[in-house]
Each structure stands twice: as C-alpha cells, then as structure tokens.
C-alpha cells in the first residue's frame, strides 16, 4: 500500500473513489480506502445515508479533506408569519 497518486493541475490535488471501488466505513468510524488502508477521520457530522462516492482532497498547506456524496431527503423550510417579522427600509432610495 502507498499514498494515492494525485492529479497535478494546481496546488489543490484530489482523488475520487466511487462505490465500485468499495470504500466502506468501518464499525470504529474509519474510512477504508483501496490501496491505502484504514484512514482515521474527524467527522463533522453523521452521514444521512450510505455515500455513493468519496473525494479525498489535499490543499496547498498539505491538509487532507474527505468529501462524501450522499442522497438526502428535501426538507421544506418552516413557514414565516409575516405579521410578526421585522421589515427593513433601504435609505438609499430617493422616493
């Protein structure tokens, strides 16, 4: 196993793994990538469903980020009661 080979088009480098590459998330919340092995991840939130692909990005500072593509349900925003909300006026108007 070794580090991934990144495309060198800019200082930002990325590699993408699709579902066909079989990248599971293990029971101890690690990301298992092909040819790399188990990668420890600091999760910012839980995933709403199984990811269809993951992109590992390395920025110019040498930091790594994982971006997941997941399918999520659309949730409408709550209705606003217009009688109780504040209204602003633009003072730049001449009339």
Gaussian input, Z-matrix of N, CA and C with variables (Angstrom, degrees):
# hf/3-21g

backbone

0 1
 N
 C     1     B1
 C     2     B2     1     A1
 N     3     B3     2     A2     1     D1
 C     4     B4     3     A3     2     D2
 C     5     B5     4     A4     3     D3
 N     6     B6     5     A5     4     D4
 C     7     B7     6     A6     5     D5
 C     8     B8     7     A7     6     D6
 N     9     B9     8     A8     7     D7
 C    10    B10     9     A9     8     D8
 C    11    B11    10    A10     9     D9
 N    12    B12    11    A11    10    D10
 C    13    B13    12    A12    11    D11
 C    14    B14    13    A13    12    D12
 N    15    B15    14    A14    13    D13
 C    16    B16    15    A15    14    D14
 C    17    B17    16    A16    15    D15
 N    18    B18    17    A17    16    D16
 C    19    B19    18    A18    17    D17
 C    20    B20    19    A19    18    D18
 N    21    B21    20    A20    19    D19
 C    22    B22    21    A21    20    D20
 C    23    B23    22    A22    21    D21
 N    24    B24    23    A23    22    D22
 C    25    B25    24    A24    23    D23
 C    26    B26    25    A25    24    D24
 N    27    B27    26    A26    25    D25
 C    28    B28    27    A27    26    D26
 C    29    B29    28    A28    27    D27
 N    30    B30    29    A29    28    D28
 C    31    B31    30    A30    29    D29
 C    32    B32    31    A31    30    D30
 N    33    B33    32    A32    31    D31
 C    34    B34    33    A33    32    D32
 C    35    B35    34    A34    33    D33
 N    36    B36    35    A35    34    D34
 C    37    B37    36    A36    35    D35
 C    38    B38    37    A37    36    D36
 N    39    B39    38    A38    37    D37
 C    40    B40    39    A39    38    D38
 C    41    B41    40    A40    39    D39
 N    42    B42    41    A41    40    D40
 C    43    B43    42    A42    41    D41
 C    44    B44    43    A43    42    D42
 N    45    B45    44    A44    43    D43
 C    46    B46    45    A45    44    D44
 C    47    B47    46    A46    45    D45
 N    48    B48    47    A47    46    D46
 C    49    B49    48    A48    47    D47
 C    50    B50    49    A49    48    D48
 N    51    B51    50    A50    49    D49
 C    52    B52    51    A51    50    D50
 C    53    B53    52    A52    51    D51
 N    54    B54    53    A53    52    D52
 C    55    B55    54    A54    53    D53
 C    56    B56    55    A55    54    D54
 N    57    B57    56    A56    55    D55
 C    58    B58    57    A57    56    D56
 C    59    B59    58    A58    57    D57
 N    60    B60    59    A59    58    D58
 C    61    B61    60    A60    59    D59
 C    62    B62    61    A61    60    D60
 N    63    B63    62    A62    61    D61
 C    64    B64    63    A63    62    D62
 C    65    B65    64    A64    63    D63
 N    66    B66    65    A65    64    D64
 C    67    B67    66    A66    65    D65
 C    68    B68    67    A67    66    D66
 N    69    B69    68    A68    67    D67
 C    70    B70    69    A69    68    D68
 C    71    B71    70    A70    69    D69
 N    72    B72    71    A71    70    D70
 C    73    B73    72    A72    71    D71
 C    74    B74    73    A73    72    D72
 N    75    B75    74    A74    73    D73
 C    76    B76    75    A75    74    D74
 C    77    B77    76    A76    75    D75
 N    78    B78    77    A77    76    D76
 C    79    B79    78    A78    77    D77
 C    80    B80    79    A79    78    D78
 N    81    B81    80    A80    79    D79
 C    82    B82    81    A81    80    D80
 C    83    B83    82    A82    81    D81
 N    84    B84    83    A83    82    D82
 C    85    B85    84    A84    83    D83
 C    86    B86    85    A85    84    D84
 N    87    B87    86    A86    85    D85
 C    88    B88    87    A87    86    D86
 C    89    B89    88    A88    87    D87
 N    90    B90    89    A89    88    D88
 C    91    B91    90    A90    89    D89
 C    92    B92    91    A91    90    D90
 N    93    B93    92    A92    91    D91
 C    94    B94    93    A93    92    D92
 C    95    B95    94    A94    93    D93
 N    96    B96    95    A95    94    D94
 C    97    B97    96    A96    95    D95
 C    98    B98    97    A97    96    D96
 N    99    B99    98    A98    97    D97
 C   100   B100    99    A99    98    D98
 C   101   B101   100   A100    99    D99
 N   102   B102   101   A101   100   D100
 C   103   B103   102   A102   101   D101
 C   104   B104   103   A103   102   D102
 N   105   B105   104   A104   103   D103
 C   106   B106   105   A105   104   D104
 C   107   B107   106   A106   105   D105
 N   108   B108   107   A107   106   D106
 C   109   B109   108   A108   107   D107
 C   110   B110   109   A109   108   D108
 N   111   B111   110   A110   109   D109
 C   112   B112   111   A111   110   D110
 C   113   B113   112   A112   111   D111
 N   114   B114   113   A113   112   D112
 C   115   B115   114   A114   113   D113
 C   116   B116   115   A115   114   D114
 N   117   B117   116   A116   115   D115
 C   118   B118   117   A117   116   D116
 C   119   B119   118   A118   117   D117
 N   120   B120   119   A119   118   D118
 C   121   B121   120   A120   119   D119
 C   122   B122   121   A121   120   D120
 N   123   B123   122   A122   121   D121
 C   124   B124   123   A123   122   D122
 C   125   B125   124   A124   123   D123
 N   126   B126   125   A125   124   D124
 C   127   B127   126   A126   125   D125
 C   128   B128   127   A127   126   D126
 N   129   B129   128   A128   127   D127
 C   130   B130   129   A129   128   D128
 C   131   B131   130   A130   129   D129
 N   132   B132   131   A131   130   D130
 C   133   B133   132   A132   131   D131
 C   134   B134   133   A133   132   D132
 N   135   B135   134   A134   133   D133
 C   136   B136   135   A135   134   D134
 C   137   B137   136   A136   135   D135
 N   138   B138   137   A137   136   D136
 C   139   B139   138   A138   137   D137
 C   140   B140   139   A139   138   D138
 N   141   B141   140   A140   139   D139
 C   142   B142   141   A141   140   D140
 C   143   B143   142   A142   141   D141
 N   144   B144   143   A143   142   D142
 C   145   B145   144   A144   143   D143
 C   146   B146   145   A145   144   D144
 N   147   B147   146   A146   145   D145
 C   148   B148   147   A147   146   D146
 C   149   B149   148   A148   147   D147
 N   150   B150   149   A149   148   D148
 C   151   B151   150   A150   149   D149
 C   152   B152   151   A151   150   D150
 N   153   B153   152   A152   151   D151
 C   154   B154   153   A153   152   D152
 C   155   B155   154   A154   153   D153
 N   156   B156   155   A155   154   D154
 C   157   B157   156   A156   155   D155
 C   158   B158   157   A157   156   D156
 N   159   B159   158   A158   157   D157
 C   160   B160   159   A159   158   D158
 C   161   B161   160   A160   159   D159
 N   162   B162   161   A161   160   D160
 C   163   B163   162   A162   161   D161
 C   164   B164   163   A163   162   D162
 N   165   B165   164   A164   163   D163
 C   166   B166   165   A165   164   D164
 C   167   B167   166   A166   165   D165
 N   168   B168   167   A167   166   D166
 C   169   B169   168   A168   167   D167
 C   170   B170   169   A169   168   D168
 N   171   B171   170   A170   169   D169
 C   172   B172   171   A171   170   D170
 C   173   B173   172   A172   171   D171
 N   174   B174   173   A173   172   D172
 C   175   B175   174   A174   173   D173
 C   176   B176   175   A175   174   D174
 N   177   B177   176   A176   175   D175
 C   178   B178   177   A177   176   D176
 C   179   B179   178   A178   177   D177
 N   180   B180   179   A179   178   D178
 C   181   B181   180   A180   179   D179
 C   182   B182   181   A181   180   D180
 N   183   B183   182   A182   181   D181
 C   184   B184   183   A183   182   D182
 C   185   B185   184   A184   183   D183
 N   186   B186   185   A185   184   D184
 C   187   B187   186   A186   185   D185
 C   188   B188   187   A187   186   D186
 N   189   B189   188   A188   187   D187
 C   190   B190   189   A189   188   D188
 C   191   B191   190   A190   189   D189
 N   192   B192   191   A191   190   D190
 C   193   B193   192   A192   191   D191
 C   194   B194   193   A193   192   D192
 N   195   B195   194   A194   193   D193
 C   196   B196   195   A195   194   D194
 C   197   B197   196   A196   195   D195
 N   198   B198   197   A197   196   D196
 C   199   B199   198   A198   197   D197
 C   200   B200   199   A199   198   D198
 N   201   B201   200   A200   199   D199
 C   202   B202   201   A201   200   D200
 C   203   B203   202   A202   201   D201
 N   204   B204   203   A203   202   D202
 C   205   B205   204   A204   203   D203
 C   206   B206   205   A205   204   D204
 N   207   B207   206   A206   205   D205
 C   208   B208   207   A207   206   D206
 C   209   B209   208   A208   207   D207
 N   210   B210   209   A209   208   D208
 C   211   B211   210   A210   209   D209
 C   212   B212   211   A211   210   D210
 N   213   B213   212   A212   211   D211
 C   214   B214   213   A213   212   D212
 C   215   B215   214   A214   213   D213
 N   216   B216   215   A215   214   D214
 C   217   B217   216   A216   215   D215
 C   218   B218   217   A217   216   D216
 N   219   B219   218   A218   217   D217
 C   220   B220   219   A219   218   D218
 C   221   B221   220   A220   219   D219
 N   222   B222   221   A221   220   D220
 C   223   B223   222   A222   221   D221
 C   224   B224   223   A223   222   D222
 N   225   B225   224   A224   223   D223
 C   226   B226   225   A225   224   D224
 C   227   B227   226   A226   225   D225
 N   228   B228   227   A227   226   D226
 C   229   B229   228   A228   227   D227
 C   230   B230   229   A229   228   D228
 N   231   B231   230   A230   229   D229
 C   232   B232   231   A231   230   D230
 C   233   B233   232   A232   231   D231
 N   234   B234   233   A233   232   D232
 C   235   B235   234   A234   233   D233
 C   236   B236   235   A235   234   D234
 N   237   B237   236   A236   235   D235
 C   238   B238   237   A237   236   D236
 C   239   B239   238   A238   237   D237
 N   240   B240   239   A239   238   D238
 C   241   B241   240   A240   239   D239
 C   242   B242   241   A241   240   D240
 N   243   B243   242   A242   241   D241
 C   244   B244   243   A243   242   D242
 C   245   B245   244   A244   243   D243
 N   246   B246   245   A245   244   D244
 C   247   B247   246   A246   245   D245
 C   248   B248   247   A247   246   D246
 N   249   B249   248   A248   247   D247
 C   250   B250   249   A249   248   D248
 C   251   B251   250   A250   249   D249
 N   252   B252   251   A251   250   D250
 C   253   B253   252   A252   251   D251
 C   254   B254   253   A253   252   D252
 N   255   B255   254   A254   253   D253
 C   256   B256   255   A255   254   D254
 C   257   B257   256   A256   255   D255
 N   258   B258   257   A257   256   D256
 C   259   B259   258   A258   257   D257
 C   260   B260   259   A259   258   D258
 N   261   B261   260   A260   259   D259
 C   262   B262   261   A261   260   D260
 C   263   B263   262   A262   261   D261
 N   264   B264   263   A263   262   D262
 C   265   B265   264   A264   263   D263
 C   266   B266   265   A265   264   D264
 N   267   B267   266   A266   265   D265
 C   268   B268   267   A267   266   D266
 C   269   B269   268   A268   267   D267
 N   270   B270   269   A269   268   D268
 C   271   B271   270   A270   269   D269
 C   272   B272   271   A271   270   D270
 N   273   B273   272   A272   271   D271
 C   274   B274   273   A273   272   D272
 C   275   B275   274   A274   273   D273
 N   276   B276   275   A275   274   D274
 C   277   B277   276   A276   275   D275
 C   278   B278   277   A277   276   D276
 N   279   B279   278   A278   277   D277
 C   280   B280   279   A279   278   D278
 C   281   B281   280   A280   279   D279
 N   282   B282   281   A281   280   D280
 C   283   B283   282   A282   281   D281
 C   284   B284   283   A283   282   D282

   B1=1.4438
   B2=1.5145
   B3=1.2971
   B4=1.4446
   B5=1.5141
   B6=1.3113
   B7=1.4624
   B8=1.5304
   B9=1.3354
   B10=1.4637
   B11=1.5235
   B12=1.3119
   B13=1.4589
   B14=1.5127
   B15=1.3210
   B16=1.4535
   B17=1.5219
   B18=1.3398
   B19=1.4586
   B20=1.5197
   B21=1.3261
   B22=1.4616
   B23=1.5265
   B24=1.3223
   B25=1.4600
   B26=1.5206
   B27=1.3277
   B28=1.4552
   B29=1.5172
   B30=1.3298
   B31=1.4545
   B32=1.5229
   B33=1.3187
   B34=1.4683
   B35=1.5197
   B36=1.3158
   B37=1.4582
   B38=1.5194
   B39=1.3368
   B40=1.4584
   B41=1.5244
   B42=1.3342
   B43=1.4514
   B44=1.5206
   B45=1.3370
   B46=1.4658
   B47=1.5220
   B48=1.3222
   B49=1.4531
   B50=1.5232
   B51=1.3230
   B52=1.4621
   B53=1.5220
   B54=1.3245
   B55=1.4596
   B56=1.5260
   B57=1.3423
   B58=1.4629
   B59=1.5347
   B60=1.3329
   B61=1.4640
   B62=1.5242
   B63=1.3189
   B64=1.4725
   B65=1.5195
   B66=1.3052
   B67=1.4676
   B68=1.5294
   B69=1.3100
   B70=1.4676
   B71=1.5270
   B72=1.3222
   B73=1.4591
   B74=1.5277
   B75=1.3205
   B76=1.4576
   B77=1.5253
   B78=1.3473
   B79=1.4642
   B80=1.5250
   B81=1.3321
   B82=1.4603
   B83=1.5327
   B84=1.3547
   B85=1.4724
   B86=1.5311
   B87=1.3293
   B88=1.4654
   B89=1.5199
   B90=1.3068
   B91=1.4596
   B92=1.5197
   B93=1.3243
   B94=1.4640
   B95=1.5246
   B96=1.3346
   B97=1.4639
   B98=1.5216
   B99=1.3478
   B100=1.4592
   B101=1.5338
   B102=1.3133
   B103=1.4623
   B104=1.5254
   B105=1.3365
   B106=1.4606
   B107=1.5206
   B108=1.3289
   B109=1.4595
   B110=1.5179
   B111=1.3385
   B112=1.4608
   B113=1.5227
   B114=1.3382
   B115=1.4579
   B116=1.5265
   B117=1.3279
   B118=1.4550
   B119=1.5277
   B120=1.3245
   B121=1.4576
   B122=1.5212
   B123=1.3410
   B124=1.4639
   B125=1.5177
   B126=1.3114
   B127=1.4607
   B128=1.5233
   B129=1.3283
   B130=1.4603
   B131=1.5268
   B132=1.3219
   B133=1.4664
   B134=1.5134
   B135=1.3187
   B136=1.4621
   B137=1.5258
   B138=1.3160
   B139=1.4504
   B140=1.5282
   B141=1.3485
   B142=1.4658
   B143=1.5220
   B144=1.3277
   B145=1.4637
   B146=1.5276
   B147=1.3276
   B148=1.4620
   B149=1.5248
   B150=1.3313
   B151=1.4620
   B152=1.5254
   B153=1.3354
   B154=1.4605
   B155=1.5245
   B156=1.3378
   B157=1.4571
   B158=1.5248
   B159=1.3172
   B160=1.4627
   B161=1.5211
   B162=1.3313
   B163=1.4527
   B164=1.5157
   B165=1.3254
   B166=1.4557
   B167=1.5226
   B168=1.3311
   B169=1.4629
   B170=1.5205
   B171=1.3274
   B172=1.4577
   B173=1.5187
   B174=1.3406
   B175=1.4609
   B176=1.5332
   B177=1.3265
   B178=1.4620
   B179=1.5253
   B180=1.3346
   B181=1.4591
   B182=1.5223
   B183=1.3386
   B184=1.4516
   B185=1.5200
   B186=1.3422
   B187=1.4617
   B188=1.5208
   B189=1.3226
   B190=1.4551
   B191=1.5210
   B192=1.3374
   B193=1.4522
   B194=1.5167
   B195=1.3174
   B196=1.4636
   B197=1.5189
   B198=1.3136
   B199=1.4521
   B200=1.5222
   B201=1.3359
   B202=1.4529
   B203=1.5191
   B204=1.3375
   B205=1.4643
   B206=1.5254
   B207=1.3425
   B208=1.4600
   B209=1.5234
   B210=1.3242
   B211=1.4535
   B212=1.5252
   B213=1.3325
   B214=1.4603
   B215=1.5294
   B216=1.3135
   B217=1.4612
   B218=1.5243
   B219=1.3328
   B220=1.4609
   B221=1.5188
   B222=1.3243
   B223=1.4534
   B224=1.5227
   B225=1.3351
   B226=1.4638
   B227=1.5250
   B228=1.3199
   B229=1.4572
   B230=1.5233
   B231=1.3083
   B232=1.4671
   B233=1.5209
   B234=1.3329
   B235=1.4652
   B236=1.5264
   B237=1.3387
   B238=1.4585
   B239=1.5203
   B240=1.3132
   B241=1.4545
   B242=1.5259
   B243=1.3251
   B244=1.4588
   B245=1.5180
   B246=1.3225
   B247=1.4600
   B248=1.5278
   B249=1.3303
   B250=1.4595
   B251=1.5213
   B252=1.3127
   B253=1.4622
   B254=1.5201
   B255=1.3155
   B256=1.4665
   B257=1.5148
   B258=1.3154
   B259=1.4544
   B260=1.5168
   B261=1.3335
   B262=1.4569
   B263=1.5095
   B264=1.3248
   B265=1.4606
   B266=1.5166
   B267=1.3434
   B268=1.4522
   B269=1.5256
   B270=1.3440
   B271=1.4658
   B272=1.5206
   B273=1.2986
   B274=1.4494
   B275=1.5219
   B276=1.3214
   B277=1.4649
   B278=1.5200
   B279=1.3241
   B280=1.4722
   B281=1.5313
   B282=1.3389
   B283=1.4695
   B284=1.5079
   A1=109.76
   A2=114.97
   A3=119.02
   A4=110.35
   A5=117.05
   A6=119.69
   A7=110.99
   A8=117.75
   A9=119.75
   A10=110.99
   A11=116.08
   A12=121.41
   A13=107.74
   A14=116.49
   A15=121.89
   A16=110.90
   A17=115.19
   A18=119.97
   A19=108.18
   A20=118.04
   A21=121.61
   A22=110.97
   A23=117.13
   A24=120.86
   A25=111.35
   A26=117.23
   A27=121.52
   A28=108.07
   A29=116.89
   A30=119.78
   A31=111.18
   A32=117.83
   A33=122.27
   A34=108.24
   A35=116.74
   A36=121.41
   A37=108.71
   A38=116.77
   A39=120.03
   A40=110.49
   A41=114.88
   A42=122.35
   A43=106.47
   A44=117.41
   A45=121.99
   A46=110.06
   A47=115.51
   A48=123.32
   A49=107.91
   A50=117.02
   A51=121.11
   A52=109.90
   A53=116.01
   A54=120.72
   A55=110.67
   A56=117.81
   A57=121.44
   A58=111.25
   A59=117.44
   A60=121.28
   A61=111.70
   A62=117.36
   A63=123.75
   A64=111.90
   A65=116.85
   A66=122.31
   A67=108.48
   A68=119.56
   A69=119.74
   A70=112.07
   A71=115.00
   A72=122.34
   A73=105.20
   A74=117.19
   A75=121.37
   A76=110.65
   A77=115.31
   A78=120.72
   A79=112.31
   A80=117.89
   A81=120.30
   A82=111.89
   A83=116.85
   A84=125.64
   A85=113.14
   A86=116.79
   A87=121.31
   A88=108.74
   A89=116.17
   A90=122.39
   A91=107.52
   A92=117.42
   A93=122.20
   A94=108.03
   A95=115.83
   A96=121.79
   A97=109.97
   A98=117.95
   A99=120.76
   A100=111.68
   A101=116.99
   A102=126.26
   A103=113.61
   A104=118.02
   A105=121.12
   A106=109.91
   A107=116.15
   A108=120.67
   A109=111.28
   A110=116.03
   A111=121.51
   A112=110.02
   A113=115.09
   A114=122.14
   A115=107.58
   A116=116.15
   A117=120.28
   A118=108.83
   A119=116.13
   A120=121.54
   A121=108.81
   A122=116.98
   A123=121.37
   A124=106.73
   A125=116.30
   A126=121.98
   A127=110.43
   A128=117.24
   A129=120.84
   A130=110.70
   A131=117.39
   A132=122.81
   A133=108.79
   A134=115.98
   A135=119.84
   A136=109.02
   A137=116.20
   A138=120.72
   A139=109.40
   A140=118.64
   A141=120.15
   A142=113.51
   A143=118.39
   A144=122.12
   A145=108.41
   A146=116.01
   A147=119.97
   A148=109.94
   A149=118.44
   A150=120.16
   A151=111.89
   A152=116.28
   A153=120.82
   A154=111.30
   A155=117.35
   A156=120.72
   A157=108.94
   A158=115.21
   A159=121.50
   A160=107.67
   A161=116.14
   A162=122.53
   A163=107.84
   A164=117.00
   A165=122.35
   A166=106.51
   A167=116.15
   A168=122.56
   A169=108.95
   A170=116.84
   A171=121.95
   A172=107.87
   A173=116.65
   A174=119.44
   A175=110.59
   A176=116.17
   A177=121.22
   A178=112.03
   A179=118.30
   A180=121.93
   A181=112.10
   A182=117.85
   A183=121.82
   A184=113.90
   A185=117.75
   A186=121.08
   A187=109.48
   A188=116.89
   A189=122.98
   A190=109.88
   A191=116.48
   A192=123.61
   A193=108.38
   A194=116.75
   A195=121.92
   A196=108.02
   A197=116.44
   A198=122.78
   A199=108.43
   A200=116.96
   A201=122.36
   A202=110.31
   A203=116.63
   A204=122.67
   A205=106.60
   A206=115.77
   A207=121.27
   A208=109.02
   A209=114.90
   A210=120.37
   A211=107.34
   A212=116.16
   A213=120.93
   A214=109.48
   A215=114.83
   A216=121.02
   A217=110.08
   A218=116.55
   A219=121.09
   A220=109.03
   A221=116.46
   A222=121.32
   A223=108.34
   A224=117.70
   A225=119.08
   A226=110.98
   A227=116.13
   A228=121.18
   A229=109.53
   A230=118.02
   A231=119.34
   A232=111.38
   A233=115.22
   A234=120.64
   A235=109.93
   A236=116.59
   A237=121.87
   A238=109.67
   A239=116.11
   A240=121.19
   A241=106.84
   A242=117.53
   A243=122.00
   A244=112.55
   A245=119.42
   A246=121.09
   A247=111.50
   A248=117.61
   A249=120.95
   A250=113.78
   A251=118.66
   A252=120.00
   A253=110.69
   A254=115.99
   A255=121.49
   A256=109.88
   A257=115.73
   A258=121.89
   A259=108.00
   A260=116.88
   A261=120.97
   A262=111.71
   A263=116.77
   A264=122.23
   A265=107.74
   A266=116.82
   A267=122.14
   A268=108.61
   A269=117.42
   A270=121.07
   A271=112.43
   A272=117.90
   A273=120.64
   A274=113.03
   A275=117.85
   A276=120.88
   A277=110.31
   A278=117.25
   A279=120.65
   A280=111.45
   A281=118.24
   A282=118.71
   A283=109.41
   D1=152.99
   D2=179.05
   D3=-156.57
   D4=179.81
   D5=-179.61
   D6=-69.70
   D7=155.59
   D8=179.91
   D9=-69.39
   D10=154.08
   D11=176.14
   D12=-95.57
   D13=115.69
   D14=-176.13
   D15=-93.15
   D16=152.14
   D17=172.38
   D18=-73.28
   D19=142.33
   D20=-175.15
   D21=-112.68
   D22=65.39
   D23=177.48
   D24=-95.02
   D25=-26.94
   D26=179.11
   D27=-152.52
   D28=-171.72
   D29=178.63
   D30=-72.27
   D31=-18.06
   D32=175.77
   D33=-90.93
   D34=123.94
   D35=-177.46
   D36=-119.11
   D37=144.31
   D38=-176.47
   D39=-145.28
   D40=151.40
   D41=173.42
   D42=-136.48
   D43=138.40
   D44=-176.48
   D45=-116.17
   D46=135.74
   D47=174.66
   D48=-117.75
   D49=125.29
   D50=179.17
   D51=-96.24
   D52=177.65
   D53=-179.84
   D54=-61.92
   D55=-28.87
   D56=178.51
   D57=-65.44
   D58=-24.09
   D59=179.02
   D60=-79.47
   D61=-8.38
   D62=177.53
   D63=55.41
   D64=71.76
   D65=176.37
   D66=-104.40
   D67=95.53
   D68=-179.25
   D69=-83.92
   D70=158.67
   D71=169.24
   D72=-100.78
   D73=118.82
   D74=-172.88
   D75=-74.91
   D76=172.19
   D77=-179.14
   D78=-64.84
   D79=-29.52
   D80=178.91
   D81=-91.23
   D82=24.37
   D83=173.02
   D84=62.83
   D85=34.70
   D86=172.76
   D87=-103.68
   D88=156.28
   D89=178.83
   D90=-101.88
   D91=121.20
   D92=-179.67
   D93=-99.34
   D94=111.02
   D95=-178.03
   D96=-105.01
   D97=142.45
   D98=179.16
   D99=-62.62
   D100=139.32
   D101=178.74
   D102=65.85
   D103=-0.18
   D104=179.26
   D105=-115.33
   D106=-46.22
   D107=-179.24
   D108=108.46
   D109=-160.38
   D110=-179.17
   D111=-77.22
   D112=131.71
   D113=-179.92
   D114=-118.97
   D115=128.79
   D116=176.90
   D117=-75.76
   D118=132.87
   D119=-175.81
   D120=-123.11
   D121=136.91
   D122=169.65
   D123=-95.50
   D124=106.80
   D125=-174.01
   D126=-79.85
   D127=132.28
   D128=176.20
   D129=-87.49
   D130=-23.63
   D131=177.41
   D132=-163.32
   D133=167.19
   D134=177.39
   D135=-81.20
   D136=150.51
   D137=179.42
   D138=-82.92
   D139=134.51
   D140=-178.56
   D141=-71.63
   D142=-22.04
   D143=178.70
   D144=-155.23
   D145=178.12
   D146=177.86
   D147=-66.08
   D148=134.79
   D149=-179.78
   D150=-73.42
   D151=145.41
   D152=177.07
   D153=-92.27
   D154=-22.99
   D155=174.30
   D156=-158.58
   D157=160.83
   D158=176.34
   D159=-134.05
   D160=138.46
   D161=175.81
   D162=-116.97
   D163=125.18
   D164=177.08
   D165=-100.85
   D166=123.25
   D167=-174.07
   D168=-117.86
   D169=135.09
   D170=172.22
   D171=-115.79
   D172=123.67
   D173=-178.83
   D174=-90.09
   D175=-177.12
   D176=-175.29
   D177=-65.51
   D178=-24.26
   D179=-179.93
   D180=-83.76
   D181=-2.86
   D182=178.76
   D183=87.40
   D184=11.05
   D185=178.13
   D186=-86.12
   D187=147.37
   D188=179.68
   D189=-108.47
   D190=141.43
   D191=177.67
   D192=-134.28
   D193=144.51
   D194=175.98
   D195=-114.28
   D196=128.34
   D197=179.44
   D198=-118.13
   D199=123.13
   D200=-176.66
   D201=-104.14
   D202=144.79
   D203=172.33
   D204=-104.07
   D205=117.57
   D206=-179.62
   D207=-129.43
   D208=159.50
   D209=176.26
   D210=-99.21
   D211=127.30
   D212=-177.21
   D213=-127.89
   D214=153.72
   D215=177.84
   D216=-77.11
   D217=142.82
   D218=173.97
   D219=-77.47
   D220=131.08
   D221=177.19
   D222=-119.97
   D223=121.76
   D224=-179.83
   D225=-69.24
   D226=150.42
   D227=177.07
   D228=-72.37
   D229=152.99
   D230=179.21
   D231=-66.74
   D232=148.30
   D233=179.47
   D234=-68.88
   D235=143.99
   D236=177.87
   D237=-99.87
   D238=141.56
   D239=173.48
   D240=-93.13
   D241=104.75
   D242=-172.36
   D243=-65.84
   D244=-19.56
   D245=179.86
   D246=-72.50
   D247=-25.50
   D248=-175.60
   D249=-101.28
   D250=-4.03
   D251=-178.46
   D252=-90.88
   D253=152.64
   D254=178.34
   D255=-79.48
   D256=150.15
   D257=178.91
   D258=-119.49
   D259=133.39
   D260=178.58
   D261=-102.95
   D262=153.62
   D263=179.08
   D264=-120.59
   D265=131.98
   D266=177.92
   D267=-80.59
   D268=117.04
   D269=-177.82
   D270=-78.92
   D271=-2.54
   D272=179.23
   D273=-82.63
   D274=-3.88
   D275=-179.98
   D276=-78.66
   D277=143.37
   D278=-179.95
   D279=-91.06
   D280=-20.63
   D281=178.46
   D282=-145.72

